[in-house]
Each structure stands twice: as structure tokens, then as C-alpha cells.
Amino acid sequence: MKFYSLKKILSKHCRYNIIFGLRSNGKSYAVLEHALIKYLKTGKTLGLIRRYREDFRGKRGQAMFSNLECNGNGENIISKLTKGKYSKIIYNASRWYLAYWDNDMQKYIHEDEPFCYAFALSEMEHDKSTSFPTIGTILFDEFITRAAYLPDEFILFMNCLSTIIRHRNDVEIFMCANTVSGAKYNPYFKEMGLKHVSKMQPGDINVYTYGQSDLKVAVEFSDSPTKNRPSDVYFAFDNPKLAMITGQGDVWELDIYPHITHKIDKKDICYSYFIKFEEHLLQADIIINDHEKYTFIHLKTTPIKNDFDDIVFCLTPDERYNYYVNLLRPTNDISKKIISFFLANKVFYQSNDIGEVVNQYLNNCRKALLK
């Protein structure tokens, strides 16, 4: 089987290399193999970043490099690259070590110095005073999540990079993720000014520059070299969500949100409010008639007519009395009625994409409630 290759994105010679695409196409594996080759040639180690320390603990930590021990073609790439000197990578106390099998002791023996260090964004306060001068490659794996992001997560990521890089300029940074639900609305694309991601197709690479600086960011929508994988036969059931696994559906993995099945009569719209999130403006119509009572949320393509009267939910604080920051924190009777539709699962969406915009807005609302 063929898997993703770093060849195209490395040819752009950028400081940040962002790779996203369908799951299991070899993105993370390619970076890990690249980092191992670099370590064997230069001694430069790898810094592996995840969101939480739990992502490394126990069996998860030990399994982090298991695909190098047996890749998709059944090869032990560790043994191949080291000419049989090592065959395994051992995890211990947030570090990974190259290891070999000792016949006399009947166990794996690892080297004294680590090949890779673990970093958790949620615990960066513990690593600030530590120095990592040997790290030459950084991988932030699964930087896009279905769940809520950490408060100020992009700043935590920048602080983590600062701790590792210090005053150097020779560190390669890779960020890998699947095109999971919420991928288009993560804080990294916004903070890094990656404005054209939603228009990319598999195989595309965009390079972003930033004024007169030497900073360049390459963004690749990685394609899947192997189509119709043998394992796809196990997921051929008639369920649209399974297309996310096989890669036969939409290139973005969106959850399935409830849609309405009939045309709305305008006279049944008893109230409308609006949600502003990122670059999106959504209109939410509350529908009530003799047989129905629900909210329908759709894209608003024209400006709000009564911008000083209609209720608008927006994460950015606004001095206008009709602007509310958090839909999940009702402060009056009308906002309590609005949230009641969400609590009763009586909210329908124009499309799955619109549903995902609302979901990401609500995730930010939930995160704000925890502060």
C-alpha cells in the first residue's frame, strides 16, 4: 500500500508545515519516520506535543511509535534504518528511547539518551525553565480536536515552542490533523491567518508569508495515495457517517445534524435572533404553529436590519444592549426561552456545515463558563 509522503511539503522549505487530511493516510507516520532519519543522521531529537498529559500516559505512550515497529507494509522501519541495531522505541517518564533486544537478559535495553521528548500544552508551566537544545523537529499531532480547545490554546502552543526553540532558528515544526468535525473552525487557522483552508482540495499546498519577515507556513491538504483500501469492506454499511472512515464521503468529516424536511411558512416565524462566529453570520428563526415548535438556523447573507434591537450572540463583547456573549448563560426571559430549544433538542440546521459552526460557537461558550 502507498501512504502519504512529506516530499511535496518539504520542498517548500517553510518553518511551519501544517498537514491535514483524511484519517489513516500516513501523515503522522511520515513525520515520525522523517524525525527518526534526522536523528540518526544529525543527533537532533524530536519534540512531540499533544494537548493533555493523558495522551502520553501508560499504553498510549508506549504505542506512540508502534507504527514504526510495524508499518502498513509490515516493515520494522526502526530496524531497517538502524541496520538491525535497534528494533523498538521504549517510553519512560515523558521520553522515548531507541532500544534493542538483549538475548542474555531476555528484555529490551534502551539507550541512555532519549530520541524524543513529550510536551503537554495543559502543563506547560512545568516545562518553562527546562532547556531542550537537542530538539530539531517538533510534531504537534492531532492539533484539531472535536472537543473544546484549551483557554488561549494558541498562546500555550506558542509558549511551548518558545520553551523548546529558545534563540535558535533551525527547528522544523509539523502540525498534523484529520479533517474532523470542527476542523474549519479551530483557533490555529484563525490565529495563523490561514484564510483559504476551507477552499482547499486533497493534494493542494498553500504557502503563507508574513510581511517582511522570513516566516513561511506551508499548508497541505494531504491526499490518500491508496484508494479503496482492503479494510474499507468492513465499513460498507448504509450509514453516511461511515464515509468519514473510508474517505468516500465529504473531504471534511462533519457530524450529521438534524435538518427540516419541509418548507417553512414565513407566518410561522415568531421570532429571529442572530449568531456571529468567526466570519459567519447565522440567523435563527423560532417556528411555532399548531403542530410544531422548533428553531431553524441558517446562513444570513444580508446585514442585520435592526442591528441595535435584534438579539445577537457574539463572542466579542459589544457595548450594545442587544448583544450577548454567551448563549449558554441566559440573563433574561428571552434568552432563557432561546436556550430551551437547545435543551429540548428542537434545533434544526440548514446544513451540516451550519450545524458545525453553531457547535463550535457553543464549544467556546462552554469553555467560557469554566473560566
C-alpha positions as CSV (number, residue, x, y, z in Angstrom):
1,M,0.0,0.0,0.0
2,K,1.1,3.6,-0.6
3,F,0.9,6.2,2.1
4,Y,1.4,10.0,2.4
5,S,4.9,11.4,1.7
6,L,6.4,14.6,3.0
7,K,8.3,15.2,-0.3
8,K,6.0,18.0,-1.6
9,I,5.6,20.0,1.6
10,L,9.4,19.8,2.4
11,S,10.2,21.2,-1.0
12,K,8.5,24.5,0.1
13,H,11.2,25.0,2.8
14,C,8.9,26.5,5.4
15,R,9.3,26.8,9.1
16,Y,5.8,25.5,9.8
17,N,4.4,22.5,7.9
18,I,0.7,22.0,8.5
19,I,-0.7,18.7,7.2
20,F,-4.3,17.7,7.4
21,G,-6.5,15.2,5.6
22,L,-8.4,12.0,5.9
23,R,-7.5,9.7,8.7
24,S,-5.0,6.9,8.4
25,N,-3.3,8.1,5.3
26,G,0.1,8.2,6.9
27,K,0.6,11.8,7.9
28,S,1.9,11.3,11.4
29,Y,3.9,8.2,10.4
30,A,5.7,10.2,7.7
31,V,6.7,12.9,10.2
32,L,7.9,10.3,12.8
33,E,9.9,8.5,10.2
34,H,11.4,11.8,9.0
35,A,12.3,12.7,12.6
36,L,14.0,9.3,13.2
37,I,16.0,9.6,10.0
38,K,17.1,13.1,11.0
39,Y,18.0,11.9,14.5
40,L,20.2,9.1,13.1
41,K,22.0,11.5,10.7
42,T,22.4,14.5,12.9
43,G,21.6,13.7,16.5
44,K,18.7,16.2,16.5
45,T,15.8,14.9,18.7
46,L,12.0,15.1,18.4
47,G,9.6,17.1,20.5
48,L,6.1,15.6,20.4
49,I,3.3,17.9,21.5
50,R,-0.2,16.9,22.5
51,R,-3.0,18.7,24.3
52,Y,-3.0,16.7,27.6
53,R,-0.5,14.6,29.5
54,E,-3.0,11.8,29.5
55,D,-2.3,11.4,25.8
56,F,1.1,10.0,26.7
57,R,0.5,8.0,29.8
58,G,0.6,4.2,30.1
59,K,-0.1,2.2,27.0
60,R,-0.8,5.4,24.9
61,G,2.8,6.5,25.4
62,Q,4.2,3.1,24.6
63,A,2.1,2.8,21.5
64,M,3.0,6.3,20.1
65,F,5.8,4.8,17.8
66,S,4.3,1.3,17.3
67,N,3.7,2.1,13.6
68,L,7.5,2.4,13.1
69,E,7.9,-1.1,14.6
70,C,5.4,-2.5,12.1
71,N,4.2,-0.1,9.4
72,G,1.3,-0.6,6.9
73,N,3.5,-2.8,4.8
74,G,4.6,-5.0,7.7
75,E,8.1,-3.5,8.0
76,N,10.1,-2.6,11.1
77,I,11.4,0.7,9.9
78,I,13.4,1.2,13.1
79,S,15.4,-1.9,12.4
80,K,15.7,-1.1,8.7
81,L,17.0,2.5,9.3
82,T,19.5,1.4,12.1
83,K,20.6,-1.7,10.1
84,G,19.3,-4.0,12.9
85,K,20.9,-2.2,15.8
86,Y,17.6,-1.2,17.3
87,S,14.1,-2.6,16.8
88,K,11.9,-0.8,19.3
89,I,11.2,2.6,20.9
90,I,10.6,2.5,24.7
91,Y,8.6,5.1,26.6
92,N,9.5,6.1,30.1
93,A,8.7,9.3,32.0
94,S,7.7,11.5,29.1
95,R,10.6,10.4,27.0
96,W,11.2,7.8,24.2
97,Y,14.4,5.8,23.7
98,L,15.7,3.6,21.0
99,A,16.0,0.1,22.3
100,Y,17.4,-3.3,21.3
101,W,16.7,-6.9,22.4
102,D,19.2,-8.4,24.8
103,N,19.2,-12.2,24.4
104,D,21.1,-12.8,27.7
105,M,18.8,-10.6,29.8
106,Q,15.7,-11.5,27.7
107,K,14.4,-8.0,27.6
108,Y,14.7,-4.7,25.7
109,I,17.5,-2.4,26.7
110,H,17.2,1.3,25.8
111,E,19.8,3.9,25.2
112,D,20.8,6.4,27.9
113,E,19.7,9.5,26.0
114,P,16.2,9.9,24.6
115,F,15.3,10.2,21.0
116,C,12.0,12.1,21.7
117,Y,10.5,14.3,24.5
118,A,6.8,14.7,25.3
119,F,5.1,18.1,25.9
120,A,1.5,18.6,27.1
121,L,0.0,22.1,26.4
122,S,-2.1,21.8,29.5
123,E,1.0,21.5,31.7
124,M,3.4,23.9,30.1
125,E,4.1,25.8,33.4
126,H,6.1,22.7,34.5
127,D,8.5,22.9,31.4
128,K,9.2,26.6,31.1
129,S,12.5,26.5,33.0
130,T,13.8,23.4,31.2
131,S,16.2,23.6,28.2
132,F,15.9,21.3,25.1
133,P,18.9,22.2,22.9
134,T,19.0,18.9,21.0
135,I,15.4,19.1,19.6
136,G,15.5,19.8,15.9
137,T,12.0,18.6,14.9
138,I,8.6,19.3,16.6
139,L,5.4,17.5,15.9
140,F,2.0,18.7,17.2
141,D,-0.2,15.7,16.5
142,E,-4.0,16.0,16.4
143,F,-3.9,19.7,16.8
144,I,-7.5,19.8,15.6
145,T,-10.0,18.3,18.1
146,R,-13.7,17.5,18.1
147,A,-13.9,18.7,21.7
148,A,-13.3,22.2,23.2
149,Y,-9.8,23.7,22.9
150,L,-7.9,24.9,26.0
151,P,-8.3,28.5,27.0
152,D,-5.9,30.6,25.0
153,E,-4.6,27.4,23.4
154,F,-2.8,29.1,20.5
155,I,-0.8,31.2,23.1
156,L,0.0,28.0,25.1
157,F,1.3,26.4,21.8
158,M,3.5,29.5,21.1
159,N,4.8,29.4,24.7
160,C,5.6,25.7,24.2
161,L,7.5,26.4,21.0
162,S,9.4,29.2,22.7
163,T,10.4,26.9,25.5
164,I,11.8,24.4,23.0
165,I,13.3,26.7,20.4
166,R,14.8,29.4,22.7
167,H,17.1,31.5,20.5
168,R,17.6,29.1,17.6
169,N,16.2,29.2,14.1
170,D,16.9,25.7,12.8
171,V,13.8,23.8,14.2
172,E,11.3,22.2,11.8
173,I,7.7,22.4,13.0
174,F,5.0,20.0,11.8
175,M,1.3,20.1,12.8
176,C,-0.9,17.1,11.8
177,A,-4.6,16.5,12.0
178,N,-7.5,14.8,10.4
179,T,-10.3,16.7,8.7
180,V,-12.5,16.0,11.7
181,S,-15.7,17.7,12.7
182,G,-14.8,21.3,13.6
183,A,-11.6,21.3,11.5
184,K,-12.5,24.5,9.7
185,Y,-13.1,26.5,12.9
186,N,-10.1,25.7,15.1
187,P,-8.0,28.6,16.6
188,Y,-4.9,27.7,14.7
189,F,-6.2,28.5,11.2
190,K,-7.6,31.9,12.5
191,E,-4.5,32.9,14.6
192,M,-2.1,32.0,11.8
193,G,-4.1,33.8,9.2
194,L,-4.7,30.7,7.1
195,K,-7.7,32.1,5.2
196,H,-8.0,29.7,2.3
197,V,-8.1,26.4,4.1
198,S,-11.9,25.8,3.6
199,K,-11.4,26.1,-0.2
200,M,-8.6,23.6,-0.5
201,Q,-8.9,20.2,-2.1
202,P,-6.9,17.0,-1.4
203,G,-3.4,17.4,-2.9
204,D,-3.3,21.2,-2.6
205,I,-0.5,23.1,-0.9
206,N,-0.7,26.8,0.0
207,V,2.3,28.8,1.3
208,Y,1.6,31.8,3.5
209,T,4.1,34.7,4.1
210,Y,4.0,37.4,6.8
211,G,5.2,40.9,5.7
212,Q,9.0,41.4,5.6
213,S,9.8,38.5,8.0
214,D,11.3,35.2,7.0
215,L,8.4,33.3,8.4
216,K,6.7,31.0,5.9
217,V,3.9,28.5,6.6
218,A,3.1,25.6,4.3
219,V,-0.4,24.1,4.5
220,E,-1.1,20.8,2.7
221,F,-4.4,19.1,2.3
222,S,-2.9,15.6,2.1
223,D,-4.3,13.2,-0.4
224,S,-4.7,9.5,0.2
225,P,-2.4,7.7,-2.3
226,T,-4.2,4.4,-1.8
227,K,-7.9,4.4,-2.8
228,N,-10.4,1.7,-1.9
229,R,-8.3,0.2,0.9
230,P,-8.9,-3.5,1.6
231,S,-10.2,-2.6,5.1
232,D,-13.0,-0.5,3.6
233,V,-15.1,-3.6,3.2
234,Y,-15.7,-3.6,6.9
235,F,-17.4,-0.2,6.8
236,A,-19.7,-0.6,3.8
237,F,-22.9,-0.3,5.8
238,D,-25.5,2.2,4.7
239,N,-24.6,4.9,7.2
240,P,-23.3,8.3,6.0
241,K,-21.1,8.8,9.0
242,L,-19.0,5.7,8.0
243,A,-17.9,7.6,4.9
244,M,-15.6,9.5,7.2
245,I,-13.7,6.3,7.9
246,T,-13.3,5.1,4.3
247,G,-12.8,8.6,2.8
248,Q,-15.6,8.1,0.3
249,G,-17.7,11.0,1.5
250,D,-17.2,14.7,2.0
251,V,-13.5,15.6,2.3
252,W,-14.3,17.3,5.7
253,E,-15.6,14.9,8.3
254,L,-18.8,16.7,9.5
255,D,-21.2,15.3,12.1
256,I,-24.8,14.8,10.9
257,Y,-27.0,17.5,12.2
258,P,-30.9,17.5,12.1
259,H,-32.4,19.2,9.0
260,I,-36.0,20.2,8.4
261,T,-37.9,18.2,5.8
262,H,-40.4,20.8,4.6
263,K,-40.6,24.5,3.5
264,I,-41.1,27.0,6.3
265,D,-44.1,29.3,6.1
266,K,-42.9,32.8,7.0
267,K,-46.0,33.5,9.0
268,D,-44.9,30.7,11.4
269,I,-41.6,32.6,12.3
270,C,-42.5,34.2,15.6
271,Y,-39.0,35.5,16.5
272,S,-35.5,35.7,15.0
273,Y,-32.1,36.2,16.6
274,F,-28.5,36.0,15.2
275,I,-25.2,34.3,15.9
276,K,-21.9,35.8,14.9
277,F,-19.0,33.4,14.9
278,E,-15.7,33.8,13.1
279,E,-16.6,35.1,9.6
280,H,-20.1,33.6,9.8
281,L,-23.4,35.4,10.4
282,L,-26.3,33.0,11.2
283,Q,-30.0,33.6,11.6
284,A,-32.0,31.5,14.0
285,D,-35.8,31.5,13.4
286,I,-38.1,30.3,16.1
287,I,-41.0,28.5,14.4
288,I,-44.3,28.0,16.2
289,N,-47.6,26.8,14.8
290,D,-50.4,24.4,15.8
291,H,-48.2,21.3,15.3
292,E,-44.6,22.4,15.6
293,K,-42.3,24.3,17.9
294,Y,-38.6,24.5,16.9
295,T,-35.6,26.6,15.9
296,F,-34.2,26.7,12.4
297,I,-30.7,28.1,12.0
298,H,-29.4,29.1,8.6
299,L,-26.8,31.3,6.9
300,K,-27.7,35.0,6.8
301,T,-26.4,36.5,3.5
302,T,-27.5,40.1,4.2
303,P,-26.7,42.5,7.0
304,I,-28.9,42.6,10.1
305,K,-31.6,45.2,9.6
306,N,-32.2,46.1,13.2
307,D,-28.6,45.9,14.5
308,F,-29.5,47.9,17.6
309,D,-32.6,45.9,18.5
310,D,-32.4,42.3,17.4
311,I,-30.6,39.9,19.8
312,V,-27.2,39.0,18.6
313,F,-24.9,36.4,20.2
314,C,-21.2,37.2,19.6
315,L,-18.1,36.0,21.5
316,T,-16.6,39.5,21.2
317,P,-18.0,41.9,23.9
318,D,-20.1,44.7,22.5
319,E,-21.5,47.8,24.3
320,R,-24.9,47.5,22.6
321,Y,-27.6,46.2,25.0
322,N,-28.9,43.7,22.4
323,Y,-25.5,41.9,22.1
324,Y,-25.0,38.9,24.2
325,V,-21.7,37.0,24.6
326,N,-22.7,33.6,25.8
327,L,-25.9,31.8,24.6
328,L,-25.4,29.2,27.4
329,R,-25.6,31.9,30.1
330,P,-29.1,33.3,29.9
331,T,-29.7,36.6,31.6
332,N,-33.4,37.4,30.9
333,D,-36.6,35.7,29.9
334,I,-36.0,35.7,26.1
335,S,-32.5,34.2,26.4
336,K,-33.9,31.5,28.6
337,K,-36.5,30.7,26.0
338,I,-33.9,30.6,23.3
339,I,-31.7,28.1,25.2
340,S,-34.7,26.0,26.0
341,F,-34.9,24.8,22.3
342,F,-31.3,23.6,22.5
343,L,-32.0,21.8,25.8
344,A,-35.1,20.1,24.3
345,N,-33.2,19.1,21.1
346,K,-35.6,21.2,19.0
347,V,-32.9,22.9,16.9
348,F,-32.5,22.2,13.1
349,Y,-29.9,23.4,10.7
350,Q,-29.7,24.4,7.0
351,S,-26.7,22.1,6.5
352,N,-24.2,20.0,8.4
353,D,-21.7,22.8,7.9
354,I,-24.0,25.3,9.6
355,G,-24.5,22.8,12.4
356,E,-20.8,22.6,12.9
357,V,-20.5,26.4,13.0
358,V,-23.1,26.5,15.8
359,N,-21.4,23.6,17.6
360,Q,-18.0,25.3,17.6
361,Y,-19.7,28.6,18.9
362,L,-21.3,26.6,21.7
363,N,-18.0,24.8,22.5
364,N,-16.5,28.3,23.0
365,C,-19.4,29.2,25.2
366,R,-18.9,26.1,27.3
367,K,-15.2,26.9,27.7
368,A,-16.1,30.4,28.8
369,L,-18.3,29.0,31.6
370,L,-15.4,27.1,33.0
371,K,-13.2,30.2,33.5
